[in-house]
């Protein structure tokens, strides 16, 4: 698969106060990989690599990214805002492990048909740092992109521009 670079590299590096970016060895995932290494006062390294991308039968495009497991909520928000600025139509899934990413990406097309066999659901729940989704607002107030902590919608981290 071709290497896919996230266009927000410069934004991420600036936003998180990073000085370096480096590529890592590719791994077998759905869409290829892009690696960035960033640093700030709060975390020594916050890697970002594309684990894969999947568009479901309803046209919802999901972008799965590997991030450091030690990011603060503010760093998660900054990271998501930078990626969202370049990936406006993607629902972001920020994961802190790539251990079962290939298995997850392989199973996603089947899950859209209701077949959960092979989908590492417990792993996804345990390693989802945050995710975004587009939401309809009540009373015809339009739509928003929201970023939630973890795999559920219980803790809103903020809105994405």
Buried (B, 14 or more C-beta within 10 A) or exposed (E): EEEBBBEBBEBBBEBBEBEEBEEEEBEEBBBBBBBBBBBBEEBEBBBBBBBBBBBEEEEBEBBBBBBBEEBEBEBBBBBBBBBBBBBEEBBBBBBBBBEBBBEBBBBBBEBBEEEEEEBBEEBBEBBBBBBBBEEEEEEEEEEEBBBBBBBEEEEEBBBBE
